[in-house]
Amino acid sequence: MPISEELRNYIEGNLLWLFQEFESPQENQIRIITPRKSDFPFEWENDEKTAQNACGFVSDIMQIDTSSVQLEFYKNPVNRVGQGDQTIFLESDESDPQASGLYFGKNEAGKFVIAIDKSNLNNPELILSTLSHELAHIKLLGENRIEENDEMLTDLTSLYFGFGIFGANTSFSFYNTNESWGYRKNGYLTDIEWAYALAFYGFLVYETNPAWTKFLSPSMQKNFVRCERYIAKNKEHIMNRYNMS
């Protein structure tokens, strides 16, 4: 496996903790949200109103009072780095070069404030990944479940509440336009770590080769299959390690 034992233990242990910490979804509730239109009660219009609707949608699924969340928008500064005849655009932020969203905690009015980069409004997967990550901060830090911020655990929390496809697909991606090319990283788990987390999640909910994997990017699907096979091969060892019956 191209992932260390330490990271496997981290992912496994924290996903098990999430299942213990939060109430399990009802049987008739979608466990994994997919990009299908039928999974969303609104149309995507690439504007701030749509992002507000998405924020409310994600908040409801994550059992967060929508009235307690204030969504704001910002525009990340962009550095242009020339390379030959083409240009690579690199997003930059003073605190985090890869920041697509920000979590500020509570404001004076008692609302949790999160912010997303408005330049990403034309990318639904990235917006949903970012919103679920920032709202996961509320579940962990805002609800006093952890004392110190843990960004990888925050990514896993968004997976637990059903938004793993979006986090996985946007964790690493290439882009190529007439004016520029390059790649983008998003979030804190790497692509292979997302694949292992999704595979272990499927293992915990007794899903083998789940239908939702067809919505993963081709490279993520390949990594998922590798991780799922590894887990199946080591099932007995994993179950003994965590005293799972």
N, C-alpha and C positions, 0 to 999 in steps of 0.2 A: 504493500500500500504506500502511495506517495504522500503519506501523512503520518506524522510521528505518533508514537504511542501516547505521549503526553497530551497532544492535541485531541486524539481519539477519546482519551479519558475525560478531558475537559468537556468535549461536546456531549458525550454520553451522560456524564454526571450532571451537567447543567440542564439537559433536556429532561432527565428524570426529576430533577428538582422543580422544574417548571410544571410538570404534571402533578406534582404533590402540592405545589404552592397555589395553583389556580384551579378553579372548578373546571371539570371536564365539560366540553361542549355537549349540548343535548344531541341525541342520536339523529334527529332530523335537521341539525344545523350543519352547514357546509364546513368541513374541517379545513380544506385547502381551497382558497380562492383562486380561480383561474382567470385568464384574460377574456373569457367569453362574455359577451354582452349580457347574457342571461344572469350572470353573477352580480350585476350591478343595477341598482334602481335608478340610474340616471345616465344621460348621454354625455360623452366626453367632447367638450368644445374648445379645449386648449386655452382656457381663460381662467381668471382667478375665481370666478363663481363656481366653475366646475371643480377646482381644487378645494374650495370650501365644502362643496357637496361631498367630495371624496373624503375630506377630513371627518365630516360627520359620519359617513358610512364606516370608515375604519374605527372611529371612536366607539360606535355602537357595538361593533363586533368585539372590540377589546374591552367592552364593559366599562367605558369611561363616559361620564356625564358630558354630553356635547356642550352644555352651557358653561362648563368649567374650562374649556379650551379656547384660546385665542390664537388664530392662525394669521401670521404676517408674511410678507413677501420681501425679498431683497434680490439684488442682482450682484452675483459674484464678479469681482474684477477679473479680467482675462489678460494673461500674458501671451504675447505673440512671439514665437521663436521661429526664425527663418531657417529653412533647410532646403537648399537647392532652389528649384522653381516653385516649390510648394511651401505651405505654412502649416505649422502645428499649433493648435490652440491649447493652452494649458490653463485650467482653472486654478486660481490661487485664493487663499484666505489666510489672514494673519494667524489664526489659531489652528487651522486644519486645511492643508492644500487641497484636499478632496471633498470639502464640505458641500453637500447638496442641501443640507438642512441644519437647523440649530435648535437647541433646547435651552430655554432660559429659566426654567422653574416658574414659581408663582410671582405675579406682579402685585402691585399695591392693592389692586381690586380683588385679589385672591384667585385670579385665573392663571392657569398654566399657559405660558406663551411658547409657541414653537414657530419657526420660520422656515420657508423653503425658497430656493432659488427660482425666481420667476422665469428665468430663461429656459427652464426645463418643462414648462407647461405643455409643450408639444410632445412630450415623452411620457405617456400615461404610466408605463411600467416603472420608470424612474421616480415619478411623483408618488406612486403608491408605495414603492419601496422606502422612499424617504419619509413619508407620512407615518407608515407603520413603525419605522425605526424611532422617530422622534416621539411618537405616542407611547412606544414601549418604555421610554425613559419615565413617563408618568407612572406606568405600572410598577416600575422598579424603584426609582428614586422618589417620585411624587407620592407614592403610597407607602413609602418607608419600608420597602421589602429588602433593600440593600442600603448600606451606608456609603460605600464608595462606588463611583461610576465604573461600570464594566461594559465597554462598547461591544465586545464579542457576545456577551450575555444578552445585551440589548438586541443584537441581530437575531439571536436564538429565540428571544421573546416574540419578535415579529413573526418568526416561523411558527412558533407554538400557536399563535392566534390566527394562523391561516395565510400569511402573506409571504411564505418562503419562496414561491415561484418568482415573485418580483424581485426579491433580494438576490436570489441566485442568478437570475438572468442579467441583472445589471451590475453584478460584482466585477465583471471584466467584459468589456466589449470594444470592438473596433468600429471606427467610422471612417467613411471615405466620401467626400463631396468634390465638386468641381474646384473648390478653392482650398481645401485642406484635407488632411488625413491624420490619423493618430489612434490612440486608444484611451479608454477611460476606465478607471477603477472607482468603485463606489462601495461604501460600507466598510466593514472591518474584517469579516470573514473572507478568505480567499475563495476562488471558485471551487477548488477541491474540498475545502472545509464546508462550503455550502452543500456540496454533493453528499458528503458523509453525513451532515446533519439531517438532510432530507431523507436519506436512506435509513438512518437510525430512527427518525420520526416514524417512517413507514413501518419499521420493525415494531415499534412500541404500540402502534395502533393496528397491528396485524394486517398490514397491507403489503402484498408482494406484487411487484410490477404494477403499481397503481396507475389508473387511467390518466391521472393528472400529469404524469411525467411527459406526456406528449406535448405539453405546453412549455417544457424546458427547452432552452437553446440546444442545438445539436451537440455541442461540446459538453454541455452540462448533462445531457442525457447519457452520453458515453461514460462520464465520470460517475454518474448515479449508478449505472449498471455495475461498474467495477466495485463501488462501495457496497452495493446491495449483495453482490456475490461474496465479498469479504465477510460481511456480517453473517450471511447464511452459513458460510464455512466455519465461522467461529461462534456460532449461536450458543452452543453449550458453555463455552468459556465465558462469554458475555453474561449469560444468565446466572452462572455461578458467582461471578464477580459481584453482581448487584443483588444476589439472593432473590432472583426473579423466578417465580414458579411457572 
